Amino acid sequence: MKLTGSYQIPANKQTVWEALNNSEILEQCIPGCDEFIKNSETSFTATATNKIGPFNASFTGEVELKDLNPPNNYKIVGQGNSPVGFASGEAYVELVENNGITTLSYTVDANVGGKIAQVGSRLIDMTAKKMADIFFGKFSELVTPEDKRDEIISNLAVEKKGSATKYLYWLIAISVIAVLLIYLNQ
């Protein structure tokens, strides 16, 4: 499964980079996150519980950051397991700043297997999009300076009303790992 996407965050690139590497912020943003442990500066272990089609499963996974080029880009490599399946893959994440707004772009190559893969790629894609919206909405809220939040929220409401079919992919779809893998990861 290959996914790409981008998200605009109303903060400078350095602020976004630091937030992407902050385990406390990531834990708050990942849908269904039960636990997020920073093992080192470049590796994390996480557990999340999410509903994918008929399955409500808890995934445990490992994520490692590679090819770091702060604050511009990096690669996320990881894998996650659950009683209903697994996810593995890697994502390339890039940050570009323009006039104080940072565009986070990502390209993901992920594999999903086990019972969870039997629900079909369309359902997995829809779940990934939904989780991406949740992740980036919360991430943007936490990273955006308070004085800009009201303006951003009203702009997002207008944008969503005008484009109901516009969804975002992100690295962390099936679990924290899949979320980091499929969203970033997921």
GUVODO-590268 format. One record per residue (C-alpha): x negated, y, z negated; residue in one letter. Coordinates in steps of 0.02 Angstrom, whole numbers, padded with zeros to 5 digits, always signed. Example, Ala and Ser with C-alpha at 12.3 -4.5 7.8 and 13.67 -1.06 7.14 Angstrom:
BEGIN
-00615-00225-00390A/-00684-00053-00357S/
END
This chain:
BEGIN
+00000+00000+00000M/-00070+00170+00050K/-00003+00330-00024L/-00052+00512-00004T/+00013+00674-00075G/-00025+00841-00151S/+00038+00950-00289Y/+00012+01135-00324Q/-00031+01181-00502I/-00030+01365-00556P/-00198+01359-00644A/-00379+01376-00593N/-00476+01224-00533K/-00584+01208-00689Q/-00431+01206-00802T/-00347+01071-00694V/-00509+00968-00690W/-00525+00973-00879E/-00343+00923-00901A/-00362+00776-00779L/-00503+00714-00891N/-00415+00745-01056N/-00344+00584-01129S/-00220+00676-01241E/-00144+00770-01093I/-00138+00614-00984L/-00054+00515-01122E/+00084+00647-01132Q/+00110+00648-00944C/+00114+00462-00903I/+00292+00396-00898P/+00321+00261-01029G/+00147+00278-01102C/+00132+00176-01262D/-00056+00193-01286E/-00199+00283-01199F/-00376+00253-01262I/-00531+00343-01200K/-00669+00211-01202N/-00803+00328-01134S/-00815+00488-01033E/-00768+00389-00877T/-00663+00241-00933S/-00490+00222-01010F/-00376+00082-01069T/-00190+00111-01065A/-00023+00026-01096T/+00143+00086-01025A/+00317+00015-01014T/+00420+00055-00860N/+00571-00011-00767K/+00537-00065-00588I/+00696-00129-00507G/+00763-00269-00618P/+00601-00281-00718F/+00563-00187-00878N/+00382-00228-00908A/+00236-00171-01013S/+00075-00153-00914F/-00099-00146-00987T/-00240-00083-00881G/-00415-00016-00863E/-00462+00141-00767V/-00636+00200-00722E/-00684+00368-00646L/-00821+00358-00513K/-00913+00471-00392D/-00880+00622-00503L/-00909+00791-00422N/-00843+00914-00554P/-00731+01011-00533P/-00698+00963-00352N/-00661+00777-00336N/-00680+00599-00399Y/-00625+00422-00369K/-00516+00323-00489I/-00531+00134-00488V/-00421+00022-00594G/-00312-00127-00622Q/-00163-00169-00729G/-00075-00329-00781N/+00093-00377-00850S/+00197-00536-00865P/+00288-00485-00705V/+00139-00443-00597G/-00017-00341-00570F/-00079-00184-00484A/-00254-00139-00429S/-00332-00010-00318G/-00422+00154-00304E/-00379+00335-00275A/-00476+00484-00212Y/-00426+00647-00298V/-00477+00819-00236E/-00447+00993-00308L/-00447+01152-00202V/-00412+01324-00278E/-00336+01470-00186N/-00287+01632-00276N/-00277+01549-00447G/-00169+01403-00386I/-00251+01232-00375T/-00194+01104-00248T/-00221+00927-00310L/-00225+00805-00163S/-00239+00617-00176Y/-00257+00464-00067T/-00220+00295-00143V/-00251+00119-00084D/-00162+00000-00203A/-00115-00184-00211N/+00035-00249-00306V/+00067-00435-00335G/+00166-00559-00436G/+00353-00553-00467K/+00351-00363-00460I/+00297-00369-00277A/+00453-00469-00235Q/+00565-00318-00266V/+00500-00245-00104G/+00391-00101-00051S/+00538+00019-00031R/+00587+00002-00215L/+00405+00014-00271I/+00383+00171-00163D/+00540+00250-00237M/+00480+00211-00412T/+00308+00283-00374A/+00388+00444-00309K/+00499+00460-00462K/+00354+00430-00581M/+00246+00553-00484A/+00378+00687-00508D/+00384+00651-00694I/+00194+00645-00711F/+00158+00804-00614F/+00304+00899-00688G/+00239+00867-00863K/+00057+00890-00812F/+00095+01058-00730S/+00196+01112-00882E/+00051+01072-01000L/-00082+01152-00889V/+00014+01309-00837T/-00014+01461-00948P/+00143+01500-01047E/+00165+01672-00968D/+00184+01590-00795K/+00300+01445-00843R/+00469+01532-00823D/+00422+01595-00649E/+00360+01423-00596I/+00515+01334-00661I/+00633+01449-00566S/+00530+01430-00406N/+00531+01239-00422L/+00721+01239-00446A/+00743+01338-00284V/+00618+01227-00192E/+00703+01065-00248K/+00876+01131-00202K/+00816+01171-00026G/+00726+01006+00000S/+00812+00865-00090A/+00711+00732+00002T/+00540+00804-00045K/+00455+00682-00164Y/+00276+00662-00222L/+00169+00506-00236Y/+00047+00487-00379W/-00076+00368-00449L/+00012+00289-00594I/+00165+00197-00527A/+00197+00029-00605I/+00103+00056-00766S/-00019+00179-00835V/-00145+00094-00722I/-00028+00084-00577A/+00028+00257-00620V/-00153+00315-00616L/-00186+00205-00466L/-00028+00238-00369I/-00009+00419-00418Y/-00189+00463-00432L/-00207+00281-00467N/-00032+00280-00541Q/
END
